[in-house]
Amino acid sequence: MHRFFVSPAQIGNLITITGSDVNHITRVLRLKTGDEIIVADGTGWEYLAELTVTDPERVEAVIKEKFLSHQEPPLDVYLLQGLTKGEKMDLIIQKCTEIGIKKIIPVQMERTVLKLTEEKAEKRRERWKRISFEAAKQCQRSKVPEIMPVCEFSEAINQLPQATVIIMPWEEEKGYGLKQFFKTVSSITAPVALIIGPEGGISPKEEAYAAQQGAVKVSLGPRILRTETAGLVALTIIMYELGDLGGNTIGQS
């Protein structure tokens, strides 16, 4: 069944669908009055709705059923991603959305090659928000991950909620791996933040600051992973161990 996102303000007695989705419903999918769709409001609620108006200018649907989504992982994971060159950020945001990320904070780090003005950073952010939106719709999530404004490293860490478990894959860490970390925890209910450096890696100054804030330094293995690979690998492992990736969560069999 086709799925669409709307804001909570578009849901009342009827669901009103606007923007590019109108063209997609009427001209691409050629849905008609009486067809059913799934609508998500971005807060975790989903609606089974029946189309009542399918004009080229507007689409409306009547709610037949309202239910909480089961598409969202039980664990909130934030990605603090050092800015990357080219289109690597596009890939990172798309795939992390599919895996189940909650929030992505693009970070201007000491070894970041890409330097963005405030105007360019905001344009990139709008692009990344569109990529996350489309990825969330494609993989049938009920919430679109939040893409925060580009910020400095210390500011990114200070945005995290209290009690956040901060995990920092670091190429200089040789003795303590992510596998060992999960052997020491049976469950985590607090948010998890994942720090991934840019192409040049995390600087010693940034490593020291993160450690002062309680970050756990871990190795992802003996091979050096590219920045666009490291985050995806670490997030996948975290979601497998503590989330719902693989079909089960901790405490379930």
PLY file of the C-alpha trace (Angstrom):
ply
format ascii 1.0
element vertex 253
property float x
property float y
property float z
element edge 252
property int vertex1
property int vertex2
end_header
0.00 0.00 0.00
1.35 3.45 -0.90
2.60 5.61 2.00
2.79 9.38 2.36
3.98 11.87 4.99
1.96 14.87 6.10
2.28 17.29 9.01
-0.09 16.88 11.98
-1.69 20.19 10.92
-2.93 18.48 7.74
-4.94 15.95 9.75
-8.43 16.80 10.98
-11.75 15.34 10.01
-10.03 14.68 6.69
-6.39 14.29 5.71
-5.30 16.92 3.21
-2.32 16.07 1.02
-0.48 18.91 -0.72
2.69 19.59 -2.66
4.42 17.15 -5.01
2.53 14.19 -3.54
-0.64 15.45 -5.25
0.96 15.00 -8.65
2.43 11.66 -7.58
-0.95 10.35 -6.44
-3.04 11.62 -9.34
-0.70 11.45 -12.32
2.03 8.93 -11.50
0.24 6.35 -9.38
-3.16 7.24 -10.89
-4.95 6.49 -7.64
-8.68 7.05 -7.63
-11.43 7.89 -5.15
-11.97 4.84 -2.95
-8.34 3.69 -3.07
-6.65 3.25 0.31
-3.30 4.67 1.39
-1.19 4.82 4.55
-0.40 8.29 5.90
2.25 9.03 8.56
2.25 12.30 10.49
5.93 12.21 11.51
5.20 11.77 15.22
4.79 7.99 15.23
1.09 7.84 14.34
-0.08 6.30 11.10
-3.47 6.32 9.42
-5.23 3.98 7.05
-7.15 6.40 4.85
-9.51 6.21 1.88
-9.16 8.78 -0.88
-12.25 10.98 -1.27
-10.87 13.73 -3.55
-8.19 13.19 -6.23
-8.15 16.44 -8.16
-4.92 17.59 -9.85
-4.79 20.49 -7.35
-5.70 18.70 -4.13
-6.06 15.29 -2.56
-8.19 14.47 0.47
-8.77 11.24 2.37
-11.01 10.09 5.17
-9.45 8.27 8.13
-10.52 4.66 8.52
-8.06 3.60 11.20
-5.41 5.24 13.41
-2.54 3.28 14.95
0.93 3.67 16.40
3.70 2.67 14.04
5.93 -0.32 14.69
8.47 0.85 12.11
10.63 2.91 14.46
13.51 1.34 16.40
13.28 1.21 20.21
16.62 3.00 20.55
17.35 6.64 19.70
20.72 6.95 17.96
22.26 10.28 16.98
25.04 10.54 14.40
27.63 13.28 14.79
29.14 13.12 11.31
32.21 15.11 10.31
31.49 16.94 7.04
32.69 15.06 3.98
33.65 15.96 0.45
31.50 15.44 -2.64
28.28 13.47 -2.31
29.38 11.22 0.55
27.06 13.00 2.99
24.13 12.21 0.69
24.93 8.51 0.93
25.48 8.63 4.68
22.17 10.36 5.33
20.21 8.11 2.98
21.55 4.85 4.38
21.51 5.88 8.04
17.86 6.84 7.60
17.15 3.35 6.27
18.98 1.69 9.15
17.07 3.69 11.77
18.97 6.83 12.82
17.03 9.34 14.94
19.01 12.52 14.30
22.05 13.55 12.25
24.29 16.46 13.26
26.73 17.52 10.49
29.92 18.68 12.20
32.65 21.07 11.07
35.72 19.32 12.54
39.39 20.27 12.64
40.32 17.94 9.77
37.26 18.63 7.66
38.37 19.46 4.12
35.01 20.92 3.09
34.46 24.49 4.30
30.93 25.86 3.98
29.64 29.36 4.38
26.50 29.74 6.46
24.42 30.15 3.30
25.91 27.09 1.58
25.58 25.03 4.76
21.87 25.79 4.94
21.40 24.89 1.26
23.18 21.57 1.86
21.00 20.99 4.91
17.82 21.47 2.85
19.15 18.93 0.34
19.98 16.46 3.12
16.50 16.89 4.61
14.94 15.99 1.24
17.18 12.93 0.97
16.22 11.81 4.47
12.53 12.40 3.74
12.59 10.30 0.57
14.60 7.54 2.25
12.18 7.44 5.20
9.25 7.15 2.83
10.93 4.43 0.77
11.79 2.24 3.77
8.37 2.78 5.37
9.46 4.64 8.47
6.88 6.66 10.36
9.30 9.42 11.38
11.78 11.39 9.30
15.17 11.77 11.00
16.00 15.31 12.02
18.91 16.91 10.15
20.44 19.58 12.35
22.33 22.69 11.18
26.06 22.37 10.61
27.94 23.19 13.82
31.30 22.93 15.55
32.39 19.78 17.38
31.91 21.00 20.96
28.51 22.47 20.08
27.41 19.16 18.58
28.29 17.26 21.76
26.62 19.89 23.93
23.36 19.36 22.00
23.10 15.79 23.23
20.59 14.95 25.97
21.95 14.23 29.42
22.86 10.57 30.03
23.53 10.00 26.32
25.91 7.09 25.75
28.61 8.45 23.42
30.49 5.95 21.25
33.49 7.14 19.24
35.11 4.77 16.74
38.74 5.89 16.62
41.48 4.47 14.47
44.07 4.92 17.23
42.10 2.68 19.59
43.62 -0.80 19.34
42.69 -2.63 22.52
38.97 -2.08 23.00
36.52 -2.94 20.26
32.82 -2.37 19.78
32.35 -6.11 20.32
33.91 -5.86 23.78
31.75 -2.85 24.59
28.55 -4.79 24.00
29.78 -7.59 26.23
29.72 -5.11 29.12
26.13 -3.91 28.59
22.94 -5.95 28.64
20.70 -3.09 27.58
20.73 0.67 27.00
17.62 2.80 27.36
19.31 6.21 27.08
20.03 7.73 23.66
23.24 6.68 21.93
25.45 9.14 20.05
27.91 7.97 17.43
30.87 10.23 16.56
32.38 9.72 13.09
35.25 11.86 11.88
35.70 13.29 8.37
38.17 11.98 5.76
41.12 13.18 7.84
39.86 11.52 10.99
39.32 12.80 14.52
42.06 15.11 15.81
43.79 14.51 19.17
42.16 17.67 20.53
38.70 16.43 19.55
39.43 12.98 20.92
40.46 14.50 24.26
37.37 16.70 24.43
35.04 13.81 23.61
36.74 11.66 26.27
36.19 14.44 28.83
32.50 14.32 27.96
32.41 10.59 28.65
32.80 9.22 25.12
33.79 5.55 24.89
36.57 5.04 22.33
36.22 1.83 20.34
37.80 0.06 17.42
35.73 -1.24 14.51
38.40 -3.78 13.60
41.88 -4.03 12.10
41.03 -2.28 8.83
40.71 1.48 8.37
37.23 2.28 7.10
36.32 5.30 5.03
34.18 7.90 6.78
31.13 7.01 4.68
31.60 3.34 5.63
32.48 3.67 9.32
29.20 5.27 10.38
27.08 2.76 8.50
29.01 -0.18 9.96
28.87 1.15 13.52
25.19 2.09 13.29
24.32 -1.34 11.88
26.12 -3.07 14.76
24.43 -0.85 17.35
20.99 -1.42 15.85
21.61 -5.15 15.69
22.79 -5.37 19.30
20.43 -2.87 20.95
17.72 -2.04 18.42
15.46 -4.00 16.12
17.75 -4.72 13.18
17.70 -8.46 12.63
14.15 -8.80 13.88
14.57 -8.97 17.65
15.35 -6.56 20.46
17.21 -7.31 23.68
15.01 -9.24 26.05
13.12 -10.89 23.21
13.71 -14.33 21.80
0 1
1 2
2 3
3 4
4 5
5 6
6 7
7 8
8 9
9 10
10 11
11 12
12 13
13 14
14 15
15 16
16 17
17 18
18 19
19 20
20 21
21 22
22 23
23 24
24 25
25 26
26 27
27 28
28 29
29 30
30 31
31 32
32 33
33 34
34 35
35 36
36 37
37 38
38 39
39 40
40 41
41 42
42 43
43 44
44 45
45 46
46 47
47 48
48 49
49 50
50 51
51 52
52 53
53 54
54 55
55 56
56 57
57 58
58 59
59 60
60 61
61 62
62 63
63 64
64 65
65 66
66 67
67 68
68 69
69 70
70 71
71 72
72 73
73 74
74 75
75 76
76 77
77 78
78 79
79 80
80 81
81 82
82 83
83 84
84 85
85 86
86 87
87 88
88 89
89 90
90 91
91 92
92 93
93 94
94 95
95 96
96 97
97 98
98 99
99 100
100 101
101 102
102 103
103 104
104 105
105 106
106 107
107 108
108 109
109 110
110 111
111 112
112 113
113 114
114 115
115 116
116 117
117 118
118 119
119 120
120 121
121 122
122 123
123 124
124 125
125 126
126 127
127 128
128 129
129 130
130 131
131 132
132 133
133 134
134 135
135 136
136 137
137 138
138 139
139 140
140 141
141 142
142 143
143 144
144 145
145 146
146 147
147 148
148 149
149 150
150 151
151 152
152 153
153 154
154 155
155 156
156 157
157 158
158 159
159 160
160 161
161 162
162 163
163 164
164 165
165 166
166 167
167 168
168 169
169 170
170 171
171 172
172 173
173 174
174 175
175 176
176 177
177 178
178 179
179 180
180 181
181 182
182 183
183 184
184 185
185 186
186 187
187 188
188 189
189 190
190 191
191 192
192 193
193 194
194 195
195 196
196 197
197 198
198 199
199 200
200 201
201 202
202 203
203 204
204 205
205 206
206 207
207 208
208 209
209 210
210 211
211 212
212 213
213 214
214 215
215 216
216 217
217 218
218 219
219 220
220 221
221 222
222 223
223 224
224 225
225 226
226 227
227 228
228 229
229 230
230 231
231 232
232 233
233 234
234 235
235 236
236 237
237 238
238 239
239 240
240 241
241 242
242 243
243 244
244 245
245 246
246 247
247 248
248 249
249 250
250 251
251 252
